[in-house]
Amino acid sequence: MKGEPFKSPIPKNINFISMFYLKKTPGFVAKLFKDRVWKIDTNEKILYLTFDDGPNPEATSFVLNELKKVNAEATFFCVGKNVKENFSLYERIISEGHKVGNHTYSHLNGWKTDDKIFLKDVEKAAKIIDSHLFRPPYGKITKFQLKAISGKRLNLKTIMWDVLSGDFDPSVDGENCYLNVVNNAKPGSIIVLHDSAKAFTTLQYALPKVLEYFLEKGFEFRVLPDFNS
């Protein structure tokens, strides 16, 4: 593909994956919403794996084991209630050199939740998740909510993505999840996967292949920077 430093040997899928979401965030979207991070500006062969919705005993443990095998780093956007239920796993994420981020306490959709309720939920999660990084569940957050969480009280930086794997979609199997990632990721890409029970079967297949593919291409997997530090 023109402009990319490498090309997948496998034919590309269509630009949309099911449920009407894009697997690759268009450049104009990032330009319209400059108040959130979509990718990291670099020409180096660095990628940023992110995992949403954990920690989950089975899925997160699997992810950590796979990352450890190849010395890869990742950022985990954790749901507060899951951290409370699986705190030792949350501690393992940090102790193994990865980074964590706030994904609300109750996995709330910002577009469908009253502002006060949403902000209280984010703040509740912040009491248990020590991070200045935030990702809204479903990627949905209002301008008011974003401005509020980025203020002095919480000081959170909103992180989005430029590659959506589709592992949460039951109609996307492991192979197509893998293709969604390898056909769209470029240096600096922020890639979304899910360490959840719902995505686990797909993740089990796709993650090892994604790691192998990019490591063979000379890429590194790193944690996201702490933008507010």
C-alpha positions, 0 to 999 in steps of 0.5 A: 500500500502506497506510503506504508513501509511494508506490505502484508502478503495477504489481500486486504479486506473491505474498509468497514468491518461489521457493526458499522465501525471502521477498522482504520481511523480516517485522518480527517477524524483525527484532525477534527478531534485534536483534543484526543490522541489517535496515534503517536507521531513517529517514523520509527518501527514502533507500535502501541498495543492497547487492551480494553475491558480487563483485567479478566483472569483468563484473557489478561493472563493469556495476554501477559504470558504472550507479551512476556514470551517476546518482551513486548510492552502494552497498555491496559485500559482497565475497568475499575470494577474488574480491577477491584475483583482482580487486583492481583492481576492488575498488580501483575500488569504493572509489575511486568513493565506494562502501563495501565489506563482508566476505562471508567469504573462501570464501562459507561457509554458517555453518549448515553450517560448523564454527565455527572454520573459519567464523571463520578464513575471516571473519578471512582475508577481513578481512585483505584487505577493510578494513571493519567491515561483515559479511554472512553468505553466504545470511544464515546465521550462528549466534549463536556465530559472530555474537558472535565476529565482533562482538568486539574482535578483528574488530569486525564489524557484521552487516548483513542486509536487508529487501528480497531481489531474487531476482536469484540465482534462475534462476526470477526474470526481470529484470522480476520482480526489478525488481518485487520491489524496487520493490514492497517498498522503503521509506525506509531499506530495505537491498536485496540484489542480486548482482554475480555471473556467476550473477545478471548477466543478471537484474541487467542488466535490473533495476538500471537500472530500479530506479535510474530508478524510485526516482530519479524518486520523489525517492529517494537511494541511499547507502552504509551507515553504518560502525556501529562507527566 
